[in-house]
Amino acid sequence: MRVVGLMSGTSMDGVDAALIDTDGRDVFWLGPAITRPYDASIRTLLVAAMDDARGLNVRTDRPGALAEAERRITDLHAEAVEVLLASVRLSPADIDLVGFHGQTVLHRPETRLTVQIGEAQRLASRLGVPVVADFRAADVAAGGQGAPLVPVFHAALARKLGGPWPLAVLNVGGVANVTIISPNAPPIACDTGPGNALLDDFMMARTGRAFDADGATAARGHVHEEIVARLLAHPFFLQPSPKSLDRNAFRLFAEEHGGLEALSLEDGAATLTALTAATVASVLPHVPQAPRRWIIAGGGASNPTLCAMLSQRLGMCVEPADAVGWSADALEAHAFGFLAARSRCGLPLTFPTTTGISSPVSGGRIFYP
């Protein structure tokens, strides 16, 4: 199947759209991808929508800014598909399926509630192509974490790389997640921590900029290890996998225990970057064998300061996904194309070692034009 995968991640920086050729088991082609950045008004709207989502108890409710945000991001996803296809001289009639993750605004698996906004039927009707969406709900309803969903995709890609094993695939977006893959065992996966979320929020509050471009601000700062240690005392980091996070899960804890307000811009950025690296390393005591190779994707792969800190704390170099023929920027968009194909074929998306579900579960709902 030729599929377009879509991803609007927890960094809330834009829509990634990527072409992939897959049968849901193997990856035959990782095609071109584009990113359509969100402007300031969309980011502001999404922040408001996340605030309004905090009180949700019913996943279909859309109070406050949520309804407008849902409509607008759906149309932006449609535009991303159209622009991607036009760039390679294809039309919607040339693709079989669209994988539409939507924008996560609330993730509370402990209460069996996860909410991703996006009008899949609206998207299918506009494009004239079947759309698979609502990937997480079945896993969460059955008692799983609902995240991460990408390990089965990582494992399919890793099979073509070979060793050394175990191999770890790390995605650093607003929330970071890792998949640890061995050839004769199911993948082990979990969210590792806040990823870029705390750093991005810190940069926005201090500078009005959405992120620390190239890690340049952090590179000029000093890491306050005592703050890293205090924040690592959060119970989440003592838990074994599987485990998952809401994007804003650490915001209040960091405000209460971080003392970041007393730091300079540079020291705060350095300390939060070091925290991200330390949270990834905190997974190691909970896995049977430490990975012998690390591949990094997501926005964090473009941050050389973070990559250097990860290499130091993990004791080995982290390789950018682009270096192995994947796309660091579009890996999750490719993943949701792959997951859409799996969903359409009725194949499982989640497993006991990736989300804590009792047995493998498929997921996603298909919407027809």
Secondary structure by P-SEA (a helix, b strand, c coil): cbbbbbbbcccccbbbbbcccccccccccccccccccccaaaaaaaaaaaaaacccccccccccaaaaaaaaaaaaaaaaaaaaaaaaccccccccbbbbbcccccccccccbbbbbccaaaaaaaacbbbbccccaaaaaaccccccccaaaaaaaaaaacccccbbbbbbccbbbbbbbcccccbbbccccccaaaaaaaaaacccccccccccccccbbbaaaaaaaaacccccccccccccccccaaaaaaaccccccccaaaaaaaaaaaaaaaaacccccccccccbbbbbccccccaaaaaaaaaaacbbbbcccccccccccaaaaaaaaaaaaaaaccccccccccccccbbbbbbbbcc
